[in-house]
Amino acid sequence: MKNLLIFTLAASAVPAFVQAAPPDSFKNLAGTADEMSAMRLPNPEAVGVRSKTAMLPVRFRGGKWTADLPIESTEDLRLTLLAPDSPTWQVTVRRGAEVTNLRGARTHFDLRQVDLGLDGMKYPAEVFSFKQPKAGIWSVEIEGPASAKRDGETAGFLVLTHKSPYQIYSYVDTHETVTGRSIGLHTRPFDTRTQLDAGSAVTATAEIGLTNGFRETVALRDNGNGSFSVNYVPRLSGEYSAQITVRGQTPGGEAFVRTSELLFQVVDSAAAFGKAADATHLDDTRLQVNVPVSGLEDGKKVIAYAEVWGTNASGQKAPVAWIGGMAVAEGGKLPLVLDGRWVARGEAKSGFELRTVRIQDPDYFVTLAQSDRLALRLPALPAGAVRSALGAITEDMRMGKRPTGQVVNAVGGKLMLVHGYCSGSNPWPPAQFASNIVFLDANKSRTHDQFANLIKTFGASYPSYGIVAHSQGGCASLHLYTYYWSGLDSATGTRLIQSVGTPYQGTALAGNLAALGSIFGAGCGSNQNLTYSGAASWLAGIPTWARAKVHFATTSFNDGWGYDYCNIATDLFLSDPDDGVVEKAYAQLSGANNRGHKTGWCHTSGMRDPAQTSDSSRNADMNTNAAR
């Protein structure tokens, strides 16, 4: 029998509202049939989280917390305390008759006090690295001060990590994280050397909660194939976290424990598609496709996507083009734009339909409704579409018609310097960039769409601009260029958007920081867009022609210092090479221009190597080639 968990709790607080762009600034997106596969949502199983650590919540009972930690590998063994008052904790570790007081003489271990975080949101961490430890079961006892949180509340976390081949892989099994619909959590242990199951798992549990502090632990069922899962149905919207814990034995009989932290947004939606869409003439080349949809209130903004197919002269179905972009519901219809030239130049001449239709929340990219196919009734094509069908694919076929007053190659443009998530200041040295303007939205957590609209509003005072962006600023800039008309579309120059250290495919830290924010009570809040799954849902809407305008660079630690990380605390959750926040593998943007990878530079200041934004050589190159 499936485990079913039903939530009936109040939703967490919604982030501060950011004014959305009006519909007349939306681009009407489209692309070739060859691009369709890249624009489809990925399999949720492919965008899960790998974990090599155990992040164990410390919950005092009578001022004490105890735990047995299975240590199956002693190489690079570290225990990390993450708590606001962890320096006041008394920590004792026992291995057989050997007793170590972590507040005593440091004879068997080293202590480093560092910050763990993502861009501007950082939390203090104490990292204890052990010298020649012994494997086995370690008993840990932590005694908190009298002011420790009440019994049962999470006071902090103890993170166990070492170089072991045994990890776990966890994921949420749907993009439709909508109230009232079943959502599955899945995990499996594996051996990184073989990618096969890692021994026999004894138990797998999930602690699921909202940011208001509510939590409930449920057991995952053993599927009999090395994987474990649980289903539940959320009743109210909000941000959910799920910490999955797996305890088991390696093939050699050693016990192990691993955890992974998943973060996902649940939204309200009763949206559903009708059976057939129709189209009307919009102008001399374009059609307006009216997609029938119920359950969307008038004025609701969504991201839409649909593939146009038809029947060719041989009676076979043939792809025509994909269409999509931001759209606003009105009167039970969702208006999309189809340039008739896509149809006129294609092989399909009749029997049209929409396939792989979906609408997504514009902030969290949650799928609100989807349909495999809808019938599409097309009128005779506009005369202008027929006349120019054999010409080259143009900008307005891909992006729609420029709004009135939107100038091409404007004079007097600027280079906008954009920071990342939760930054307290702009990290770029303005003196190294000519004709620059500095964007600043200090100490905030924004969705990509909110961030993009803030950039658009800030840049509206200038005739045009290119962008040099750090971290999430790169995602927000690409989001802006994809979905909205802005000063980016009037810029002149070689490189429109340049970024460094941007997690285009997400970062593992996004899930961990959600858990830490609840105990430190400070910071900007978590950001679902920066998770692996959130990033993948967002990228499915970014076409190749938009990606081609991005020039990105990556960095990582310098290997010559005797230890291989930018930050000893964030290294617990990241896979090498990384810059202390973003892994090189997940900073890649397919279809964009890779400007190379450099070692010896970290994500932000305060890490082992200099901040990547302070690289004067790269900054000079970006300045010279930037569009403005």
C-alpha positions in Angstrom: 0.0 0.0 0.0 1.3 3.5 -0.8 2.0 5.8 2.0 -0.2 8.9 1.7 0.5 12.1 3.5 -2.1 14.9 3.4 -1.2 18.5 4.5 -3.8 20.9 5.9 -1.5 23.7 7.0 -1.3 27.4 6.2 1.0 28.4 3.4 4.3 30.0 4.1 4.7 33.7 3.5 4.8 34.8 -0.1 7.9 36.8 -1.1 7.5 40.5 -1.5 5.6 41.4 -4.7 7.5 42.7 -7.6 5.5 44.7 -10.2 5.1 42.6 -13.4 5.7 43.8 -16.9 2.5 44.7 -18.9 1.4 42.2 -21.7 2.5 44.6 -24.4 6.1 44.0 -23.4 5.9 40.2 -23.8 7.8 38.6 -26.6 5.9 36.1 -28.8 8.3 33.2 -28.7 8.7 30.7 -31.5 11.3 28.3 -33.0 11.9 25.6 -35.5 10.8 22.0 -35.3 14.4 21.0 -34.6 14.3 22.9 -31.3 11.2 21.1 -30.0 13.0 18.3 -28.1 15.1 20.9 -26.2 12.0 22.9 -25.2 10.3 19.9 -23.5 10.4 19.4 -19.8 13.0 16.9 -18.6 12.3 13.7 -16.9 12.0 14.7 -13.1 14.2 11.7 -12.3 17.1 13.2 -14.3 17.3 16.4 -12.2 17.6 15.0 -8.7 20.1 15.6 -5.9 23.2 13.5 -5.2 24.4 13.6 -1.6 27.6 12.4 0.0 26.8 13.8 3.5 24.5 13.3 6.4 23.0 16.5 7.7 21.5 15.5 11.0 19.1 17.9 12.9 20.2 18.6 16.5 17.1 18.6 18.7 17.8 18.8 22.4 16.0 16.8 25.0 16.7 18.0 28.5 19.6 20.1 27.1 21.3 17.1 25.5 21.3 15.4 22.1 23.0 12.1 21.3 23.5 10.2 18.1 25.4 7.2 16.8 27.3 8.0 13.6 28.4 5.2 11.3 31.8 6.0 9.9 32.6 3.6 7.0 35.5 5.7 5.6 38.1 7.7 7.5 39.6 9.6 4.6 39.0 13.4 4.9 36.5 12.9 7.8 34.8 16.1 8.9 32.1 16.9 11.4 30.5 20.3 10.9 28.3 22.2 13.3 25.7 24.6 11.8 23.9 26.5 14.5 23.6 30.2 15.7 25.2 29.3 19.0 27.2 26.2 18.2 30.4 27.6 19.8 28.6 27.4 23.2 27.9 23.7 22.7 29.9 21.1 24.5 30.6 18.2 22.1 32.0 14.8 23.0 32.8 12.1 20.6 33.3 8.5 21.7 34.9 5.7 19.7 35.1 2.6 22.0 37.2 3.6 24.9 38.5 6.7 23.1 36.9 9.9 24.1 37.4 13.3 22.4 36.2 16.6 23.7 35.9 18.9 20.7 36.2 21.9 23.0 39.4 20.6 24.5 43.0 20.4 23.2 43.1 19.9 19.4 45.4 16.9 19.3 43.4 14.7 17.0 41.5 17.2 14.9 41.6 20.7 13.4 38.9 23.4 13.7 38.0 26.0 11.1 35.4 28.6 11.5 33.9 29.6 8.2 30.7 30.8 6.6 28.4 28.5 4.6 26.1 30.1 2.1 24.9 31.2 -1.3 26.1 34.7 -2.5 24.9 37.1 0.2 23.1 34.7 2.5 25.8 33.1 4.7 25.7 31.3 8.0 28.6 30.5 10.4 29.9 27.0 10.5 32.5 25.1 12.6 34.3 22.4 10.7 36.2 19.7 12.7 38.7 17.8 10.5 40.0 14.6 12.1 43.5 13.2 11.8 43.9 9.4 11.3 40.5 8.6 12.8 39.2 5.0 13.3 36.2 3.7 11.4 33.2 2.3 13.2 30.3 3.7 15.2 31.0 7.0 16.8 28.8 8.2 19.6 28.3 11.9 19.7 26.8 13.9 22.6 26.1 17.6 22.4 25.1 19.6 25.5 23.5 22.9 24.9 23.3 26.0 27.1 20.4 26.7 29.3 19.1 29.1 26.6 18.9 26.3 24.0 15.7 25.9 22.1 12.8 24.1 23.6 12.8 20.3 23.6 12.2 18.9 20.1 12.9 22.1 18.2 15.7 22.1 15.7 18.6 24.0 17.3 21.1 23.3 14.4 22.6 20.6 12.3 25.6 18.2 12.6 26.9 17.4 9.2 29.0 14.2 8.6 31.1 13.8 5.5 34.1 11.9 4.3 35.4 10.5 1.1 33.2 7.5 0.6 31.9 6.0 -2.7 28.5 5.5 -1.2 26.0 8.3 -1.9 22.2 8.6 -2.3 20.2 10.1 -5.2 16.8 11.7 -4.4 14.2 13.5 -6.5 10.6 14.8 -6.7 8.8 12.8 -9.4 6.6 15.5 -11.0 6.8 19.0 -12.3 3.1 19.4 -11.3 3.6 20.3 -7.7 0.0 21.5 -7.3 -2.3 21.3 -4.4 -4.6 18.3 -4.4 -2.3 16.2 -6.7 -0.1 13.3 -5.6 3.6 14.1 -5.3 6.2 11.4 -5.0 9.6 11.5 -3.2 12.2 8.9 -4.3 15.6 7.9 -3.2 18.2 5.2 -3.8 21.7 4.6 -2.5 24.4 3.9 -5.0 28.2 3.2 -5.3 29.9 6.0 -7.3 32.5 3.6 -8.6 29.9 1.4 -10.3 26.7 3.4 -10.3 25.1 0.3 -8.8 23.1 -0.1 -5.6 25.2 0.4 -2.5 24.6 -2.6 -0.4 21.3 -3.1 1.4 19.4 -0.1 2.8 17.8 -0.8 6.1 15.5 2.3 6.4 14.6 5.3 4.3 12.5 8.1 5.8 11.4 11.6 4.8 10.9 14.6 7.1 8.6 16.9 5.2 7.7 20.4 6.2 6.7 23.9 5.5 8.7 27.0 6.3 6.4 27.8 9.2 8.1 25.0 11.2 5.6 22.2 10.8 7.2 18.8 10.0 6.2 15.2 9.8 8.3 12.1 9.3 7.1 9.3 7.1 8.7 6.0 6.1 9.5 5.4 2.4 8.5 2.1 1.1 11.0 -0.4 -0.2 10.3 -0.9 -4.0 12.4 -4.1 -4.1 14.8 -2.7 -6.7 17.1 -0.7 -4.5 14.9 2.4 -4.5 12.5 3.8 -1.9 9.5 6.2 -2.3 6.5 7.8 -0.7 3.5 9.7 -2.1 1.6 12.5 -0.5 -1.0 15.1 -1.4 -0.4 18.7 -0.3 -3.7 20.5 0.4 -2.4 24.1 0.6 0.2 26.1 -1.3 3.6 27.2 -0.1 7.2 26.2 0.0 7.9 22.6 1.1 11.2 21.0 2.1 11.9 17.3 2.4 14.9 15.8 4.1 15.4 12.2 3.1 17.5 10.0 5.4 18.8 6.6 4.3 20.5 4.2 6.7 22.0 1.0 5.5 25.0 -1.3 5.1 27.7 -1.4 2.4 28.5 -4.7 0.6 31.3 -5.0 3.1 29.0 -4.8 6.1 29.8 -1.3 7.3 26.9 0.8 8.4 26.3 4.2 6.6 23.9 7.1 6.8 23.2 9.8 4.2 20.7 12.6 3.9 19.5 14.8 1.0 17.5 18.0 1.1 14.8 18.7 -1.5 13.1 22.1 -1.9 10.0 22.6 -4.0 7.1 25.0 -4.4 3.5 23.9 -4.2 1.0 26.2 -6.0 -2.8 26.4 -6.3 -4.2 25.5 -9.7 -7.4 24.2 -11.1 -6.3 24.9 -14.7 -7.3 22.4 -17.4 -7.3 22.6 -21.2 -10.3 22.3 -23.4 -10.4 20.1 -26.5 -9.8 22.4 -29.4 -8.1 25.7 -30.1 -9.0 28.2 -32.8 -7.1 31.0 -34.5 -7.9 34.4 -35.9 -5.9 36.9 -38.1 -3.8 39.3 -36.0 -2.1 41.3 -38.8 -0.6 40.7 -42.2 1.5 37.8 -41.2 0.4 36.6 -37.8 -2.4 34.6 -36.2 -3.7 34.7 -32.7 -4.2 31.1 -31.4 -6.8 31.0 -28.7 -6.1 28.1 -26.4 -9.2 27.1 -24.3 -8.3 26.8 -20.6 -10.6 26.6 -17.6 -9.6 27.4 -14.0 -7.5 30.4 -14.8 -8.9 33.7 -13.6 -8.8 36.6 -16.0 -5.5 38.5 -15.8 -3.5 35.5 -14.6 0.0 35.6 -16.2 1.5 32.2 -17.1 4.3 30.8 -19.3 2.8 28.9 -22.2 4.3 26.4 -24.6 2.8 24.4 -27.5 4.1 22.6 -30.6 2.2 23.1 -33.9 1.8 20.0 -36.0 -0.1 19.2 -39.2 -0.6 16.7 -41.9 1.6 16.8 -45.0 0.8 15.8 -48.6 1.7 12.1 -47.8 -0.9 12.0 -45.0 1.7 11.9 -42.3 2.0 14.2 -39.2 4.8 16.7 -39.5 6.1 19.3 -37.1 5.7 23.0 -38.0 7.1 25.1 -35.2 6.8 25.7 -31.5 5.2 28.8 -30.0 5.0 30.2 -26.5 6.0 32.8 -24.0 4.3 34.9 -21.3 0.5 35.1 -21.8 -2.4 36.4 -19.8 -5.7 34.5 -19.5 -8.9 36.3 -20.6 -12.4 34.9 -20.9 -11.4 31.2 -20.7 -8.8 31.7 -23.4 -5.0 31.9 -23.4 -3.9 33.9 -26.5 -0.7 32.8 -28.2 0.8 34.2 -31.4 1.7 32.0 -34.4 3.5 33.7 -37.3 1.9 32.3 -40.5 5.3 32.1 -42.2 6.1 29.1 -40.0 3.1 27.3 -41.5 3.6 28.5 -45.0 7.2 27.4 -45.2 6.4 24.0 -43.7 5.3 20.7 -45.2 2.0 20.5 -43.2 -1.0 21.9 -45.0 -4.0 20.6 -43.1 -5.1 18.6 -40.0 -3.4 21.0 -37.6 -3.1 20.4 -33.9 -1.2 21.5 -30.8 1.0 19.0 -29.1 2.9 18.9 -25.8 0.9 21.9 -24.5 1.7 23.2 -21.1 1.3 26.3 -18.9 3.6 27.1 -16.0 3.7 29.4 -13.1 6.0 32.3 -14.1 7.7 32.5 -10.7 8.3 28.9 -9.8 7.9 27.2 -13.3 5.5 24.7 -11.7 3.4 23.0 -14.4 -0.2 24.1 -13.9 -1.8 22.1 -16.7 -0.6 20.0 -19.7 -2.1 18.2 -22.6 -0.6 15.8 -25.1 -2.6 17.3 -28.0 -5.4 19.8 -28.8 -7.1 20.2 -32.2 -6.3 23.5 -33.9 -8.6 25.2 -36.4 -6.6 27.5 -38.6 -8.1 30.0 -41.1 -6.5 30.8 -44.4 -3.1 32.2 -43.8 -2.6 36.0 -43.9 -1.5 37.2 -47.3 1.8 38.6 -46.0 2.8 35.2 -44.6 2.2 33.5 -47.9 4.2 36.1 -49.8 7.3 35.9 -47.6 7.2 32.3 -46.7 10.4 31.3 -48.5 12.6 34.1 -47.0 15.0 33.6 -44.1 13.8 33.1 -40.6 13.6 36.6 -39.1 13.8 38.1 -35.6 10.1 38.8 -35.6 9.3 35.2 -36.4 11.2 34.1 -33.3 10.4 37.0 -30.9 7.3 38.8 -32.3 7.1 42.3 -33.5 9.0 45.0 -31.6 6.8 47.4 -29.7 6.3 50.9 -31.1 9.4 53.0 -30.1 11.6 49.9 -29.6 14.8 51.1 -31.4 17.4 48.9 -33.0 21.0 49.7 -32.2 20.2 52.7 -30.0 22.8 55.4 -29.3 24.1 56.2 -25.8 23.7 52.8 -24.3 25.2 51.6 -21.0 26.8 48.4 -19.5 24.7 47.3 -16.6 26.5 45.5 -13.7 24.2 43.0 -12.1 24.8 41.1 -8.8 23.5 37.8 -7.7 21.1 36.3 -5.1 20.8 38.1 -1.8 23.9 40.3 -2.4 24.4 43.2 0.0 26.3 45.1 -2.7 27.3 44.9 -6.3 30.5 42.7 -6.5 31.8 44.2 -9.7 34.5 46.9 -9.6 32.8 49.7 -11.6 36.2 51.4 -12.4 37.0 48.4 -14.6 33.9 48.9 -16.9 33.3 51.9 -19.1 30.0 53.6 -19.4 28.5 51.4 -16.7 25.4 51.6 -14.5 25.1 49.6 -11.3 22.0 47.6 -10.5 21.3 47.0 -6.8 18.5 45.1 -5.1 20.3 44.5 -1.8 19.7 41.6 0.5 16.7 40.1 -1.4 15.6 36.7 -2.6 13.8 37.1 -5.9 12.5 34.6 -8.4 14.0 34.9 -11.9 10.9 36.6 -13.2 10.8 39.1 -10.3 14.6 39.8 -10.7 14.2 40.2 -14.5 11.4 42.8 -14.1 13.5 44.8 -11.6 16.3 44.9 -14.1 13.8 45.9 -16.8 12.5 48.7 -14.7 15.9 49.9 -13.7 17.1 50.0 -17.3 14.1 51.8 -18.6 15.8 55.1 -18.1 18.5 54.3 -20.7 18.2 53.9 -24.4 19.9 50.5 -24.3 22.2 48.3 -22.3 24.2 45.1 -22.2 24.7 43.2 -19.0 27.6 41.8 -17.1 26.1 39.5 -14.4 27.2 37.5 -11.4 25.6 34.3 -10.2 21.7 34.4 -10.3 22.0 37.7 -12.1 22.9 35.8 -15.2 19.7 33.7 -15.0 17.6 36.8 -14.5 19.2 38.6 -17.4 18.6 35.6 -19.7 15.0 35.4 -18.5 14.5 39.1 -19.3 15.9 38.8 -22.8 13.8 35.7 -23.5 10.4 36.8 -22.3 10.3 40.6 -22.4 11.2 43.5 -24.7 13.7 45.7 -22.9 16.8 47.8 -23.4 18.7 44.6 -24.1 16.9 44.4 -27.5 18.3 47.9 -28.5 21.9 47.3 -27.6 24.8 47.4 -30.0 27.9 45.3 -29.6 29.4 41.8 -29.6 28.3 40.2 -26.3 24.8 41.1 -25.1 24.8 39.1 -21.8 28.0 38.1 -20.0 28.0 36.1 -16.8 30.4 34.5 -14.3 29.6 31.9 -11.7 25.9 31.6 -12.8 24.1 28.4 -11.7 22.2 27.9 -15.0 21.4 24.3 -13.9 21.1 25.1 -10.2 23.2 24.5 -7.1 23.0 21.8 -4.4 23.2 24.5 -1.8 19.6 25.8 -2.5 18.0 22.9 -0.7 20.4 23.0 2.3 20.0 26.7 2.8 16.2 26.2 3.2 16.8 24.1 6.3 19.4 26.5 7.7 17.2 29.6 7.3 14.6 28.1 9.7 17.1 27.9 12.6 19.2 31.0 12.0 16.1 33.2 11.6 17.9 35.6 9.3 18.9 35.9 5.7 16.9 36.4 2.5 15.0 33.1 2.5 15.4 30.1 0.2 15.1 30.2 -3.6 13.4 27.3 -5.4 14.6 28.7 -8.8 18.2 27.8 -7.9 17.5 24.1 -7.1 18.4 21.5 -9.8 14.8 20.8 -10.5 13.7 24.4 -10.5 16.5 25.4 -12.8 15.6 22.5 -15.2 11.9 23.6 -15.4 13.1 27.1 -16.1 15.6 26.1 -18.8 12.9 24.2 -20.7 11.4 27.5 -21.7 14.7 29.2 -22.9 15.1 28.8 -26.6 18.4 28.3 -28.4 18.3 31.8 -30.1 18.2 33.4 -26.6 21.0 31.2 -25.2 23.2 32.1 -28.1 23.3 35.7 -26.7 24.9 34.6 -23.5 28.7 34.4 -22.9 29.5 32.6 -19.7 32.6 31.8 -17.7 33.3 29.5 -14.7 35.9 29.2 -12.1 37.1 26.9 -9.3 39.6 26.6 -6.5 43.4 26.4 -7.1 44.6 22.8 -6.5 48.0 23.9 -5.3 47.2 24.7 -1.7 47.1 21.2 -0.3 43.3 21.0 -0.1 40.8 21.2 -2.9 37.9 23.6 -2.1 37.0 27.2 -2.2 35.0 26.9 1.1 35.5 23.9 3.4 31.8 24.1 4.6 30.1 24.4 1.2 32.4 21.7 -0.1 30.4 19.3 2.0 27.5 19.5 -0.4 29.2 20.2 -3.8 31.0 18.0 -6.3 34.4 19.1 -7.6 35.3 21.3 -9.3 33.3 24.1 -7.9 33.7 27.8 -7.0 32.3 27.4 -3.5 28.7 27.9 -4.5 28.3 26.6 -8.1 29.6 23.3 -9.5 31.3 23.6 -12.9 29.1 20.9 -14.3 25.9 22.9 -13.3 27.2 26.3 -14.5 27.1 25.2 -18.1 24.5 26.6 -20.5 23.9 24.5 -23.6 23.7 26.6 -26.7 25.5 29.6 -25.2 29.1 30.7 -25.6 31.5 29.2 -23.1 34.3 31.7 -22.5 36.4 29.2 -20.5 37.2 28.0 -17.0 39.9 29.4 -14.7 41.2 28.0 -11.5 42.3 30.1 -8.5 39.1 32.1 -8.3 36.1 31.5 -6.0 32.5 32.6 -6.1 32.6 35.5 -3.6 35.1 37.3 -1.3 35.9 35.6 2.0 36.7 32.2 0.4 40.1 30.7 0.0 40.9 32.2 -3.4 40.0 35.7 -4.7 36.4 36.5 -5.8 35.8 35.7 -9.4 34.3 39.1 -10.0 37.7 40.7 -9.1 39.6 39.1 -12.0 40.8 42.3 -13.8 41.9 40.3 -16.9 38.5 38.8 -17.5 36.8 42.1 -16.6 38.9 43.9 -19.2 37.9 41.4 -21.8 34.2 41.6 -20.9 34.3 45.4 -20.9 35.9 45.5 -24.4 33.4 43.1 -25.9 30.3 44.1 -24.1 27.2 45.4 -25.9 25.8 48.7 -24.7 
